[in-house]
């Protein structure tokens, strides 16, 4: 066998698996999955967004490639911006997002694609993009999950003529494409083909970039030539720490998701959790999440440096808060790939929810990261210029004596607790990968407890009694993330796609 992939859509997984079958390595496969995800999971990923890839090479070298979005280098009067709110309808709740040209941050996905390919890939770029070209030209039948996601963000994808032309249903008026429709994106296919031939300069210094800059200048956006010219992929040393008998590697600062996972593990690892699903386990897990949230908010109000969370004094202080406590009795997708050469790739991508602006002739929807409340806790338009935006995204690897595990998740603030719980299931409770991914989850945000079905009822009742604000979900939901996980051990490959986010696992 050549390798294995876990991803959020059959087409994404098939693209990566095809490249593995053609002799590509895990990094070739991850980049093929990236391109395919931009076609098959268009709300969750885009060439106009950003992301992170955590690479483990068979030689033992570990590198985090940061190609997330960057704030513009200059500001302009808010009154001149195309920046406005829309409401996304999640069924059980509504959430406000801001879109328009003024919400677009400097994209990094295309730079990331070419940087990873040039340094770690083994196949020509044309072979990397081929599966995505086929999907975009011939179309993909829209599945239930992607149709549901379309329904949530419909106000964004119907907000401009360019978006409506691509994403509207062919048979239902005033609707985005619906489940069962063949969804084709020929302009995106042409753009991918041109990029494979001409390289990243086409977007950052060529015709695509010129078009984007002109649209921002005339249409109320921030980006200018310097933003595209000066954008760079940043290589970082992964944040590494020990948990149980594994070495965990994840996204370091300035992004915060990895540091928050590390912080939570530090609180969790020395506590007796009891049996999985017991009242003791659920109380401890919920309190760890609460303390992590408190530490995050304290940090945001203080230094704003996620690394400060990991100071031993900070960890000790919040760990003490657990002692004596009763516990002692959006738009994101993820791809995980491992191969037979010992390589592992954990790749997380996001486009926010999309800005509504599609770069003409390319089918590329630009991000709305400057309109994401989670990424702008100090308020909109108050960001520092020319800096990498912090993110919750946390592509993660776990390496022990027998296994290399690639995992990660989409899901905004919930992705960190999804990864935390999946790793905890694998290492603290000894679950196999399928059970670890499928097991029910909970999430605590501010004073609200959200919990999936599947835990023992008496334990859930006891936990909810301590949370006046709680939501018992009737079924597993993409709200709780999607930890698509791939594993290589001495016997071969295993893994699991998370059913909450259309997960697929393939080995070849």
ABEGO torsion letter per residue (X at the ends): XAEBBBBABAAAAAAAAAAAAAGBBAAAAAAAAAAAAAAABAAABBAABBBBBBBBBAAGBBBBBBABBBBBABBBBAAABBBBBBBBBAGABBBBBBBEAAABBBBAAAAAAAAAAAAABABBAAAAAAAAAAAAAAEBBBBAAAAAAAAAAAAAAAABAAAAAAABBAABBGBBBBBGBBBBBAAAAAAAAAAAAAEAAAAAABAAAAAAAAAAAAAGBABBAAAAAABBBBBBBBBBBBBEABBBBBBBOABAAAAAAAAAAAAAAABBAEBBGBAAAAAAAAAAAAAAAAAAAAAAABAGBAAAAABAAAAAAAAAAABGBAAAXXBBBBBBBBBAAGBBBBBBBBAEAEAGBBBBGAGBBBBAAAABAAABAAEBGABBBGBBBBBABBBBBBBBAABBBBBEBBGEAAAAAAAAAAAAAAAAAGBBAAAAAABBBBBBBEABBBBBBGBBAAAAAAAAAABABBBBBABBBAAAEBBBBBBBBAAEBBEBBBAAAGBBBBBX
